[in-house]
Every structure is written in structure tokens, then in C-alpha cells.
Amino acid sequence: MKDNMHPESLIMSHGYQSALSEGAVKLPLFLTSTFVFQNAEEGKAFFEIAYGLRKKEDNEQLGLIYSRINNPNLEVLENRLCLWDKADDCAVFESGMSAISTVLLEFLKPGDMLLYSSPTYGGTDHFIHHFLNTIGVDCVCFTANDSKEDIINRINETQKADKLSFIYLETPANPTNDLIDIEMCRKIANHFGTETKKVIVGVDNTYMGPLWCSPLAHGADIVMYSATKYIGGHSDLIAGAVLGNAENIKRVKTLRTFLGNMASPHTCWLLLRSLETLKIRMEQQARNAADVAKFLSAQPKVKKVLYLGNIRDNHASYALFKRQYSSPGAMISFEVEGGEKEAFKFLNNLKLIKLAVSLGSTESLVQHPATMTHAGVDPQTKKEMGISESLVRLSAGVENSEDLIWDINQALEAAYKVS
């Protein structure tokens, strides 16, 4: 076998031996709650490893015990997801929010401090402001406009700098496409970390999927995904994923075992199907987004287009974009002339593009962040984030880009048609 196979090639068979499943070319769906041990000694050995009572011996693997702990569909999926991010290990969850909340609960305790980037996904924002504060976690916010020195000063001003435990960032930001420098956050974490307490850097990489950015390569300790989005990519499942080094993911998996929020065998089976077309889907979505963004940028009724491909080489974030990403991605946010009324008219007149939340799917999706995904964010905070009443978020699908442009054009004309 070739040593340097690409992920899109390995993804078809990695981690699966067909001989163990009656020669089936695809991994079957293992709908079972529990697994039979060959003997009592084997059962004892499996549990010793699962509960950390001893270290694995050379070439010893954790055997199958119970589907809350491990399952063939779950294990093979986690092995294959590691290929794209070059991670030691992966933990898959039943939703993106369960992945994010489990990570934050594992690495934060009462009295700790969380540093997080803004804007962030509405569900994450709500968890930070309406749950973490209730268990005594202090939360400090920063934006793409803040320098490393600004952020360090802000943390020091709290007089609790020694309590900083986790830096959480979402980049590009949802829904503004603001860029956060992962390497800068690593330096901030190192600045406040000590030999006995490392500050963890976690990145929500959902917007870029595992194809267009590799946060672990830029200094992150943990990368998180709503696997519902590009990884699943067909709007037919809900899932989340967390990747990183073996030590961190062991902690995440241990808490997952007791919270019981692992992905089901059926969800994993669907994700394994989706992984095989991940690269070709995302590449087509990126091509479509580039065509749509070019069209939108020329429209008189569109005030602003927030798309990574529009960042010019004289812009402050251009160098970061080129260093951190391999593509502009497939997410576009844009402001139409007027406010909520005009935005709603535009949305209501679309015929091909679906009005629905989520992103990264085969069909193009559009939504109104201010009143939908970020409805729970404080109005003043939304204003500071740049989430205006006229802002629309578009996720490009795999349709023909000419048809997408036709649909956007006719909806703009209908929205501003004079009665």
C-alpha cells in the first residue's frame, strides 16, 4: 500500500476489515446494545482498560463492551475523521452542541475563566451566557479587532488571569465571517499557562469543515464540528465531533460515557456514507459560492458582501486568510438595502434556495441571523457583532450556480419592485 495516500482515498476503507463482517464491502449497521465476551477474563481486561484501571499493553486494544462506550460504527467513523485533521483521536456526539458543551464542561470548573471569540454560533453563545455563568465560570469576550496585547490586558484587568483555563474560538465567525488568528490564541494560552496548568485552545471549525482549515496544525488543542453540516452534508442527521491528541480526547470520551451523548450506530453509519463524498461536495460548494459572491458584489440593492474570497491583499486580515485557510469556503453573508422588511421580502421570494437554518448541505440554504440563529443574543450585542436586521446568511449547495444566481436575482427584483 502507498505510504502517503490522500484522505479522500483512505476514507473509503480505513479502519474496517471486511473479513470481520462476512466480506461486506461497506461496514454494516451494528444495531446492538451490548457485545458478547469470549470469556470472563476478556471481559475483565476490557473493563480494566475502559475504566483506566491499568494502561493498555503493547498491541492491546479496547474491546467492544457496550454501545454507550464503543460500537463498530462509532469506532470506524472516529478513525476516519482523524484522517483529515491528522488527529490522534476523535469523539463523535449526537449533536454539535453536545460536543461543544461536553468539551467546555470537561475543561472548565467553577472559578475558572473562559476566553471566547465573538460573534459565535447562537447556541454556543446561549450556553456561555446562560449556563456557564450559573456554575461560576467567568467568561471574557474578544473580537477579531482585538490584538494579542488587547486581549492579554483584558484578561489581566479581571485580576483572575491565573484562572484562565480555556480559549474558545469560532473562525470564521458565524455569521459575519470575521477571522480569528488561531496561532495568536495559542500564544495567549502559552502566556497564561504554567507547567502545571496548560490553557486549552479549542476551535469550532464548522464553517470550514475538515477540508479548508486544520486548526490543530495552527496550534489548537481541540477542534470541534457540528458534523450535521459539511461532514453529514445531506440535512438528514444531527451530529458533532471533537478531535485532538490522545490525552485530551480520552478526557472528552470519559465524560461522554457518563453523559451518554455519543452518536447512535445509525447516525455513524450515515456519516460514514457522507465522508466518502465530502471532498467533491465541498469543492463544488466553494465554486458555487465564488460565483454567487461575485454576482452579489455587483448588485445595487446589496450593501455589503461578507465572503472570504472578497478579502483584498491590502486588507489587514488578508495575510491571516492565506495562512490559515486553503479556500474561501462556501458561506456568504450579505446586507440588503433597508432592514428586516426588505430582507424578509427577499427571503420570501426565493424559489430554489431553501429558507432554513443549518449550512454545509447539498441544497443551498438561506436564513436571517438576527431573528433566527442569533435570536437569543442581546440586541445591543448583536449590533456590536454586526448582525443587522438587513443581514442574510447563505450556504451554497451543489446546484448549478447559474440557477442559484437566477433565483437570487429574481428575489431581489421582487423585493424591491415598486407597487
N, C-alpha and C positions, 0 to 999 in steps of 0.2 A: 504494500500500500504506500502511496506517495506520502511523504512526511508532512508537507506543507499544504494540505488540502484546504480549500476555502470553506468557510462556514456553510454557505449555501449548498455545498456538495455533501459535507458531513452530516448536515441536518436531516438527511433522508434516512439514515440508518444508525447514527451514533447512539450508543448505549443500549442497543437492542440486539438480541441473538434470536433469530427466527427459529432455531432448533429447539428453543425452550417453549415455543408456542406452536407446535405442530407444523412448523415450516411456514407459518403465515408471513407474507411479505410485509404486512403492516402490523404494528403492535395491536393486539386485540384489546377490547374494553374489559377490564377486570372489575366486575361488579361483585365484590365480596367485602365483607366487613372484617373478616379475620383469616388467618393463614395457619395451616397445619405444620407443626414441628415434626421433624423426623424422629426425634426422641427428646426426653426431658432435659438431657444435657445441652442439646442445641437450644432449646427454649431458654434455659438459664443463661447461656452465653449471649444470646440476642438481647436479653433484658439487661445484662450487665453493661453492655455497650450503650444501649439506648438510654439508660439512666446515669451514665457516666461513672459507674462503679469501678471501672477499670478502662485502660486505654486499649484500643484495638491492637492486636498483634500484627506482625507483618503479613500483608496479603489477606487479612481478615476483613470481612465486610459485615455491615449491619444487615442481618437477615430480615425477611418480611415477618411482621408481628401482627399488626392491626392497622386498618386503613386510616386511622387518625394519626398514626405515626409515619407510615410509609405504605406505598402501593406501587405496583409496577408502572402504571400510567403516570403517576406523580414523579417517580424517580427518573424515568426516561426523559420526561419533559424538562425537569430541572437540569439534567445533564446536558441536554441540547441547548437550553437557554444560555448556559455558561459559554458556549462557543462564541457567540457574538461579542460579549463583553469581556471575554478572556478572564472570567472569574473562577475562583476556587470552587464555589458552591452557590446554590440558589435555593430559595424557598418560595413556593408558589401558594397563593392565597385565593380565597373565594371572591375577593374584590380588591380593587386598587386601594380603597380606603382602609380595608382590614390590613393590607400590607403596610401602609403608612402609619396607621395607629399602633400596630404591633411594634414596629421599629421604635417609634417615639416612646412607647410605654416601657420597652426593654432598656433603652439607653438614658432615660430621664427618670428621676425620682423626686419626691417633694424636697424643695430647697434648691434644686438645680436650675440652671438658666439655659434657655433655648434661644439661639440667634437664628432668625429666619428671614428669607428674602420676600419682598412684596412687589407686585401682586403675586398671589399664588392661587391655586385652584380653590373654588368656593368651599368645598367640603373640608379641605385641609385648613383653610382659614377659620372655619367654624370650629373645628376640633381644637385648634390652638387657642382661640379666644373664649370658647365656651366649655372646654373640658380641662385642658392642661392647667388653666389658672385655678380651677376648683380643687386641684390636688396639690397646689402650692408650687407649681413650676413658673418661674419668671420668664417672660417672653420679650425679647428685644428685636425690633424690626430694622431692616435696612433695605435700600433700593439700589437699582443699577447706577444711580447718580452718585452714590457714596463711594469714596475712595477707601483704601485699606486703612489709612490714618483716621478717616472719619469714623469708621466702624470701631476701630480699637478705642478711640476716645469715647465713643458712646457706651461701650462696654465698661470702660474704667469709671465713667461717671455714675454707673449704678452702684459702685462700691461693692459689687458682688462678682468681680471678674474671676475669682477663684472658683466660682460655682458654674462657670460656663462648661457645659457638657456635650452639647450637640449643636452643629451648624446645619440647618436645613435650607436647601435652595432648590428652586424650580427654575430651570433655564432651558430654552426661552420661557419667559413668564407667560402664564395664562391669564388674560387673553391678549396682552399687549406686545408680545414677542420681545420684551426687554431682555437683554443678555446679562448674565451674572458670570463673573470670572471664577471658575472652579479653582484654578491654581492660586488665586488671591485668597480664597476662603481656606485653602489648605495652609497657607502661610499664617493666616489669622489663628487657625486652630493650633498650629505649632507654637505660635507666640504665647498663647494662654495655657497650652498643655504642659504637663510635667512628666517626669519619668514614671511616676506612679499613677497619673491620671491623664490619659490621652483624650483630647477633644475629637469627637467623631464628626466627619463631614458626610452628609447624606444628600444625594441629588435625585430629585424627581425628573426622570429623563423621558417622560411620556410623550412630550411634544416631538422629540427627535427619534423615538423608537430606538432599538438597539443598532440601527444601521448608520445613522448620521452623526452620532456622538458617542464617545466611550468615556464616561465620567471617571471610571477607575483609572484610566490612563492619564488623567489630568489631576490626580491627587485625591479623588474621593475615596472614602472607605466603603460606602454603601451606595448602590444605585437602585432606585425604585421605579416600577412601572405600573400604570393601570394597563394590565395585559388585555383588557377589554378592547383597547384601542388598536394600534397597528399590529401588535402581536396576534391578537384574535382576528381583528380586521374584517369581520363579517356581520357585526351587530347582532350576534346570536349567542353571546356568552358574557359573563361578568367574571373578571379575574384580576389578580395582582401578582407581582413578582418582586423579589428582593434578592440582590446579588452582591457578593463581596468576598473577602477572604474567609478561610475555613473557620477561624475563631469567632468572627462576628456573626456569620450565618448560623453557626451552632447555637449561639445565644438566641437568635431570632427563631430558629426551629424549635428550640426547647420551649419558649413561651408559646409558640404556635400549637405545640402538642397539647398544652393545658388550656389554651383558649379554644381549641378545636376549630379554628378558622382556616384550615387547609382547603385547597381546591378539591372538588369531588373527582372521582375517576372519569366521569363523563366530560366534565369541563376540561380536564387534562387531555383527554382523547381528542376533543375538538381543537384545542390549542396545538397539539402535535400536527394535526391536519393543516392548520393555518401556517405553521412555521415553514412548511415546505414552499410556500409561495410568497413569503414575507418580502424577499428582496425584489422580486419582479413587481409586486403590488406597490411597494413604497417608491420604487423608481418611477413608475407610471404616475403615481400621485404627485410626485415632485415635478414632473414635466408639466402636468396639468396646472399645478399651482403657479408655475412660472408664466404660462400663457395667460391665465386668469389675472394675475397680478399686473402684467403688462397692460391688459385691457383696462382694468380698473384705474390704473395710474393716469390714463388719458381721458377719463370721464369727468365732465364739468360738474356733475352732481355728487362726485366723490371728493370729500375734502382732504382725506388723508388715507394712505395705504401703509399698514404696518406689516411688512413682509421682509424677511431677512435678505432676500435677493435684491432688495432695493437699497441696501446699505452701500453707500459710495465709499471709494477708497480714501476720501478726505474726511470721513466721519470718525468720531472718536472710538466707536465700537467696531470699526472695520477689521482692525488687526485681531481683536478677540474673536470675531466671527470666523476669520480664516484659520485661526489657530485651533479653535475648539470644535468646529463643525466641518463636515465634508459635503454638506448640501444645505440649501436654504430651507429645506423641508417642504411640507405641504399645508401649512397653516397660514391663513391670511386674515387679518382683522382690518376693517376699514370703516371710516366715518362717512356717512352720507350727509348731505346738506339738510339742515333743520335739526329735529330732535327725535323723540320717541315716536311721534305720529308718523313722520316720514320713514323712519326705519321700519316701523310695523307695516306701512303700505308696501314697501319694497319686499319685505319678507312674505307678506300675504299674497303677493302676485307671482312668486316663483312657481314654476310648473314642474321642472325636472329635479331641481335641488330640493332635498327634504328639509323641512323645518323641524329640527330635533337636536337635542343636546348629544354629546359624545363627539368623537373625532376618530380619524385614522381608519375609517371603514371603506369598503369598496364603493359605497354610494357617497356622493357629496352631501355634506350636512351643513346647515347654517343655523345660527341661533343669535339671541340678543342677550349678551352677558349681563347687562345692568339689571334686567328683570328676570333672568333665568339662572344661569350657573352661579352668578355672584349676587343673587337677590338678597342673601343674608348678610352681605357686607355692609357695614355702616355707610350711609350716604356720603359723609364727608371723606371717609377713607376711599370710597370708590372714586370720588373726584380727584383725590390726590394720586390715585393709581392710574388715572387717565381712562377710566371706564365710564365713558359718557353715555348719554341717552341715545346718541346717534351711532354708537359703535355696534358693528355687526361682525361676528366671527364665522369664518368659512373654513371648513375642512374639505380639501379637494379629494375626490374619489378617483376611480379608474375609468370614468366615462370618456367619451370623445371630448376634447377640450373645446372644439368648435360649438358643440351643443351646450356646454356649460356657459360659454360666453354669450350665446344666443339667449339663454334663459336669464342671465343677469341683465343683459341689455334690455330685454322686453320688460323685466320687472322694474328697472329704473325708469323706463319711459312711462309705465303705468303709474308709478308712484308720484311722478311729477307732472302728469298730464293735467292740463288746465280744464276744469269743468266747463 
